[in-house]
Structure formats: structure tokens, C-alpha cells
Amino acid sequence: MSSINHSIIKLIIFFSKQAGISLLHAISVIFALSFVPASFTLYIIEERTSNSKHLQLVSGVSRLIYWIQAYVWDMVCYIISALLCIIIFLIFNEETYISPTNFPGLVLLFFLYGWSCIPLMYPISYLFSIPSSAFVGLACANMFVGIITTVTTFVLGTFDDDELRAVDDIIKEVFLIFPHFCLGDGLMKLATNHMASASLSSMDIEWRGNILEWDYIGKNLTCMFILGIIFFAITLAIEFKLFSRVVVENLKNKVESLRQEDEEEDVKAERLRIEEGNLSDILVIDKLMKVYPRRGINNPSVNRISVGIKQGECFGLLGLNGAGKTSTFKMLTGAINVTSGDAYVKGHSIVTDIGQARSLMGYCPQFDALDPLLTPREHLIFYATIRNIPSRLVQKVTAFYVIFLLKQCFYCFKL
């Protein structure tokens, strides 16, 4: 004789359907929000590859401020997208996510996903030089990581096997290093919590838990918050060349032992003049050297240049391709690290005081570094503001140079 409780069977079927629907919800959200953080790399890569960013830094923009304002603006744009997703849940009255118990968790999951995923895109963007390729690649990577990790843990959780459950627990801990998984897994936990609450309510039992507790989505939220800080710190470390400095220090110890090549008399005389010190030169380059690790220490791109340039003097670098002209200017403006030696702009070292040295420079890059989204007048206003020209004078200065440039164009056509 056997008996069957039809209510329990219906409840099991209901839970199974809801779990599948919740997985689809999580996948859909991950899919939608994979494009948003990836899109923020478009302009960053464009500025970096066109040297527009470097021109801004040379003109006086702080590297820290550059990334903070980029992060803040990207977060504002992301929050708009996240709000649209939340509004969709509200329009379709998805009780699983908009119930009074789960709604705060939903909002925090969306916010902290942007907090952690956006700064993750910044260091990865250095791997790309074409903005469109970066957008497609990063969007696909976001989708792949988010969907695969979420589906994997969901499938493993459906097996009634102790070993697989143990594997599932380990994998869930490892996957917490991905903001995409934290979001997808968090949405699944919201759904599980709602189903458990609904089940208890059907038995007149009130659920008194807190969705923000560590065992629910608290772990996911905490990990995303920490990951955001870590990824942004990595971005700043790359910007301030902390990683490359380790390589440079190793090279510096090796290149100092290299034998000095034979010098021409005038080159030697200039070097000795620099070594004597007490110079009034506005720019002093002292044994400046650049070695690229791939080329090896025996093939320096710039080999111990020493020269002093007086105020008002026009000084040019001549040489064949690969002679080190571009590398020299990159070192002088702080675009790349100096392997050995130093240079001083009015006494300010480009190695230890690059910010102050840059404030005394005017820089015209080798290639076009203009922003295609700005007009010539907007460029003038932008760089006048960066150069700390008083706000009351910015429009006057801009108007003066616009008229000056128009006159130059007139003379050009006249000739």
C-alpha cells in the first residue's frame, strides 16, 4: 500500500520551474550588463592610442584625477542602465526580486556589479589598441565568464551527491573573484530565498532571515566591493608604472656595468660640461638611457645622452628611424620610464618630480593627438582650463587664438 501527497509533488514541480526561470533571469541580466562596462573602454583606448591622454597629462592633468573622474562618470552612466533593468523588473512585477525582502539586495547587486566590473575593464583595456576590438572582446568575455560560471554552479547544485556538492562549494568560493558570477549567483540566491519564503508562508510560518547576511548575498556583495578597490588599485599601479619600475630597476643594475662607447670630441666635451654641474641651462639631459627588455641591454634605444639646452635655444634631434628620437621625447615627457640617467627641466627631475617638470613644458606630439569629438574652439577651452588660466580669461584667450589661427589660414591661402 502506498500514499502520495499531491501538494508536495506540486510544490517540487513549482520549485523546479522557478529555479529554471530564475536561471534564465540571471543569464538575461548578465547578458545585458556585459555590454555596458565593455563600452566604457572605447574612449579610454582611443585617448591612449591617439596620445590625447598623454597630452592631457603633460598639460597638467593629474593621473589620479584622470582615473577618478573616468570611474565616476562611468559609474553614473552605468547606474542609468542598471536603473532601467530594475524598472523592467518593477513593470513586470517580478515578486522574486522586487519583494520588500529582496529588493534592497537586488539594488545592491546591480550597484556593486558596476562598482567592481568597471575598474576590471580598465587594466584589461591596455591589452587592446583598437577600441572596437576591445568592446567586442570584452563584451564577449563578460558574457562567457558570467554565464558559464553561473550555469556551472547551478547544474552542480542539482545533483544529490555529496562529492559533487563539495566540488560545487569549492567552485563557488573560487568564482567569487569574478564580479559577473557574484551578480548571477546573487540573483539565484534571491530567487531561492523568495521560494523558501513562499514555501514557509504556505505553512503559516514567517521567514525571519536577512537577505544581506553572509550566507545569502552578503558574501557576494562584500567580494564585489573588495574587487572594485583591488581592480582600481591595479589600474593606478599600471598608470604609475609600478610594475615596469621593477623591470627598470633590474635593467638599471645591468646597464651601469656596460662599457661606454667611443665618443666624438664635441660629444665628450658636452658630457663633461654636464657632469661639472652648476649649469644655467633650462633643460639638462644627464646620461639618459633607455633599454627595452625585448631588445636586450646590449641594444639600447637611447644610449647615455648628455646635453644642455639654454633658454631661447632651438634644439633638434636628427637621426635614422630607430635612432631613439621618439624614445627620448617619451622619456622627457614621462610617457615611458627612464632606464638610467636623468633629465632636469629648470632643476626639476623627470624621474622624481615629473609633475612639476611637466608644468613647465609645452608639448606637440609626433602624431595627431586631437579629440575627434571636440571642435578647435573646444580644444582651446579645454587646454586653457587644464593650464589653469583663470576662468574669467578663458573665453578671451580662446577668442584670441581662434582669430590668430584664422589669420594664419588666410595667409596660407593668400600665398
N, C-alpha and C positions, 0 to 999 in steps of 0.2 A: 504494500500500500504506500503511495507517495502523495505528497501535497505540494502545491505550488502557490507561492504568494505573487499574484499578478502585479501588485503595487510595486514590489521590489524589482521585478523584471522591467516594468515600465520606467522605473527610476534609473536603472542601469542603462537602458537604451537612451534615455534622455541625457544622461551624463556623457555617454559616448558621442552623441550627436553634438552636444555643446562643446565638448573638447575639440572635435574636428572643426567646428565653426570658429572657435577661439584661435586655433592654429592658423586658419585662413585669415582671420583678422590681423594676427601678428605679422604674417607674411606680407599682407597688403600694406600695413603701416611701414614695415621695413623697406619694402619696395618704393613707396612714395618718398620716404625720407632719406633714401640713398642718394637721390639726385641733388638735394638741397646743399649738404655740406660740400659735395664734389664741385658744385658750381662756383663756390667761393674761391677756388684755386685759379679760375680763369684770369682774373685781373691781377692776382699776385704774381703768377708766372709771366704774364705779359709785361708787367713793370720790371720784373727781374731780368728777363731776357732782352728787353729793349734798353736796359741801363737807365730807365726812368727812375727806378728806385734808388740806384746808386747816385744819380744826380741830385735827388732829394736829400739823401744823407750828406753828400758833400756840401749842399746848400745850407745845412743846419738842422735837418730833422733828426731827432733822437731815434736811435734804433729801437729802444724800448717803447717809446711813444708810437712809433710806426706800427709795431705789432699789437700794442694795446688797442689803438683806435681801429685797426683791422678786425680784431677779435670782437670788440664791442659792436661795430657796425654789422658784422656777420651775424652776431647773436640777435640783433634787432630784426634783421631780415629773416632769420630762421624762426624766431618767435612768431612772426606773422604767419609763416607756413604751418607751424605747429598749432596755432590757434584755429586755422582753417580745418585741420584734421579733427580737433576737439569739437568744433562746431558741427562737423559731419556726424560725429557720434551723438551729439545732442539732437540734431534734426531727426535722426533715425531712432532716437530713444533707446539706445543700446544700454539697457539696465546693467549689463555685466560691467560696464566701465563708468557709467555716469551715476550710479547709486551713491548716496551720501557717504557710504563707507569707502568706496573705491575711487571716487572722483579726484580727491586730493592726490592719491597715488598716481593716477593717470597723468595729471598735470605735471607732477614732479618727474615722472619718467620721460615725458616729452622734453621738458626743460633741460634736464641733466644729460639727455642724449645729445642735444645740441652743444651743451657745455663741454662734453668730452670728445665728441666726434669732430667738431670743427677744428680744434687745435691738433687733432690727429692728422688732418689733411695738410696742415702747413709743412711739417718736415718731409712728408712724402712727396709734396709738390716739387722738392728740389731734384727729384729723380726725372722730372719732365722738363722739356724745353719748348714743347708745343702745347698751348693751352687747351685746344680741342681734344688732343690725345689724352691729356691729363683728365679732363672731365669725363670722357667715355671710360677710361681705365679705372678711375677711382669710383665712379658710379657703379660699374660692374663689380668691382671688388667689394664695395659696401653691401651690395645685394647678395653676392655669393657668400660672404662671411656671415651676414646676418641670417639669411635663410637656412644655410647648411647647418650652422650651429644650433639654431632653434629647432629645426626639424629633427636633427640627430638626437638631441636630448629628449624630445617628445616621444620619438619612436622607442628609444631605450626605456623610457618610463612606462611604456605599455606592457612590457614583459614582466611576468610574475616569476622572476628568477633572482635569487639573492646575489649571484655573481654579476649579472648584468646591472642590477640596481647599484651595486658597489662601483662598477665602472661608470655608471651614469652620474653618481655623486662626485666622483673624481673629475670627470669631464666638465661637469657644471662649474666646479671650482676653477678649472683651468680656463674655461671660456669666458670667465668674468673679466679677463684682460681686454675683451672686445666690447666696446660700447654698444655695438649692434646686437650682440647676444644679450647684454643686460637689458636692452629695451624689449626684445622679443620674449625673453624669459619672464621679464616683469609683467608683460601683458598676459602671458599664460597664467601667471600666479594670481593676477587679478581675477581672471575667469574662474580659476579653481576656487578661490576664496568666495566668489559670488555663488557658485554651485553648492559649496559646503554650507553657506549661509542660508540658501534657499531650501536645502535639504533639512536643516535644523528647524527652519521656520515651519515647514510642513508638519513637524512633530511638536510644534509649540515650544521650541527651545530657542532662546535668544543667543545669537553668537556675539561674544563679548571681546573678541580679539581686536588687534590693531594692525591694519594692513601695512603700516610703516615699520613694524617690528623687524628685527634682523632676520628671522626665519621666513618672513614673507618677502617683501620687496626692499626691506631696509638694506640688505646686503648689496643688492643691485644698485640702489641709489648711492650708497657710500662709495662703491667701486667707481661709478661714473664720475662722482665728484673728485675723487683722488686722481683718476685717469686724466681728467681735464687739466689739473695742475701739472701732472707729470709731462703730458704731451706739450703743453705750452712752455714748460721749462726746457724741454728738448729743443723746441723751436728757437728759443732765445740762445741756447748753447750753440746751435748751428750758426745763428746770426752773429754772435760774438766770437765765432771761430774757436771755441774752446777745444773742440775735438781736433781741429787741424793744428792747433798750437802744440799739442803733444807730439805730432809728427814733425813739426818745425823744430822743436827743441832737440829731438833726436838727430835731425839733419844738421842742426847748428853745431853740435859737438863734433860731427864728422867733417864738415866743410872747413872748420877752423884749422884742421891739420893739412889741408890741401896746399900745395906749393903755389906761390904767387907766380903767375906767368910773366914773361919778359915784357917790360913796358917801354913805350917810346918816351923820349926825354921830356916832352911837354906834358904828357900824362903823369909821369912821375913827379914832375915839379908841382903840378896841381894837387896831387895826392899829399905831398909833403906840406904844402901850404894849408891844406885842410887839417892835417894832423897837428900842426902847430897851434891851432885854435885861435881864440880871440879875434874872430872874424866879424866883419860888419855886413857880410852877405845876407840877403833876405832869405835865400834858400841854400842850405848846406847839405850836400849828399855825401855821407861818410861810409865808404866801403860797402855800399849797398849791394846785396847779393840775393838772388832768387834761384832756388833749385826745386824743380818739380820732381816728386818721388819717382814718377814713371820713367823719367829720363835719366835718373841716377845722378849722384853727386859729381861725377866726372864730366857732366854736360850741363853746367849751369846756364840758365836762360839769361841771367844778368850776373856778371862776374866782377864784384868788388868795384863798383863805380864810385869815384870820388870827384866831386866838382862843387864849386861855389858860384852862386849867381847873384850879382849885385842888383840892387833896386833900380828899376828902369831898364835893365838889360833884357834884350830879346834873345833867348837861347833855344836852339832847336836840336832835336836828336835825329841823326841821319844813319841809315843802315839798311841792310837787306832784310827781307822777310825772315823772321825768326831771330833777329839780332837782339831782341829784348826791349825794343822801344815801348811797346804796349804794356809789357810786364812792369817796366819802370814806372809808367804813369799809374798803373793799377796799384803799385805799392805806395806811391806818393799820396794817392787819394784814399788809401785804406781798403781797396776792393779785395786785395789778397794779402796774406801775411808775408812779412819780411823774413827771409831765412836767416840772414846775417847782416850786420851793419845797421845803419840808422840814417834818418834824414830829419832836418830841422827847418821848420817854417817860422821865421822870426824867433828862433830859440825854442819852439815847441816841437817835441819829438813826435814823429808819426807812429812810433811804436808804443810809447807810454802815454801820449797825450793827443791822440788822433782827433778828438772832438774839437779841441782848441785850435789845432793846426788847420782843420777843415774850415773853421770860421774865418780864416784869413785867406782862403783860396777862392778863386773863380775857376770853374772847370767847364770846358767844352769837350764832350766825349767824342770818341773817334767815329761813332755811328749815331744816327738819328735817335735821340732819347726823348722825343716829344710824345705826349699822350694823345692818341688819335681822337679821344673823346672831348678834348679841350680846344677851344679856339685860340689863336695867337694872343688875343687880349686876356683871356682867362689864364693862359700860361704866365703872362706878365704879372697878373694879380696874385697868382698862386706863389710864384717865386719871390715876389716882393714881400709877401706876408711871411714866407719862410725866413727871409733875410732880416726880419724884424724891423722893416720900415714902418714907422708909425702909421696906424690905421687912417689917420686924417690925411696922410700924404700918399697913400697907396694909389688912389684914383688919379692924382696929379702926375705921379711918376709914370703910371701906366699910360696915361694920355700922351705924355711927353715922348715916350719910346714908340708908341704907335705912330705918332706923327713923324718921328725920326725914321722909322722903318719905311713908311710910305714915301718919304722923300728919297730914300735910297733906291726904292723900286722905280721911282720917276726918273732918277738919273741913270739907272741901268737901262731903261728903255730909250732914253734920250741918246745915250751913246750908241 
